[in-house]
Structures are given as C-alpha cells and as structure tokens.
Amino acid sequence: EKFKTLKAEGNDFVRMGKYEEAVKKYSECMQLNTEECTIYTNRALCYLKLYKYEEAKQDCDHVLQLEDSNIKAFYRRALAYKGLQVRMKTVAGI
C-alpha cells in the first residue's frame, strides 16, 4: 500500500516537472520493492530530464537484467548513451 502511494506521488511529481522530487519518491519505492521494473524506468526518465545520464543508464541496465525485453528500458538506455556521447564530445571540445 505504501509502495503504491509513493509511486503515485512520484508520478504526480513527474507530471508537474518536479523530477528531483520524483527521484526521491521512486527511490523510496525501491527500498520497499526492488523487483518492480516500472519504478526503475520511471526514475531513469527523471534522470534523463536532469541530465544524469549515467544514473539513467544504470537504472535501465538493472531493468534489463530482470526483463531482457523491456522496451522502455532499451529506449531510455539509448537516450542515456546518447546524452553521455554528447557530454563526452562537449568535454573534449569537439
């Protein structure tokens, strides 16, 4: 029950564009249930919005270990890799 409440609060924060707050709610959810893939893909979305590409990639990697055909995880991991590539080019001055 608490898990559902936290997840709903996280989803509400995402809808409001409050990604930092949503990350906190989803992280609390993970302390209650580490097997719920939706929480990880939702948190990955927030990390992408916050330009935290490495964290987003890690969440997607975790999901893909549990569900190797999770489309959202594949898509968001690809976005994370793209963000990391852009960051590397920027740092390298290319």
Buried (B, 14 or more C-beta within 10 A) or exposed (E): EEBEEBBEBBBEBBEEEBBEBBBBBBBBBBEBEEEBBBBBBBBBBBBBBBEBBEBBBBBBBBBBEEBEEBEBBBBBBEBBBEBBEEEEEEEEEE
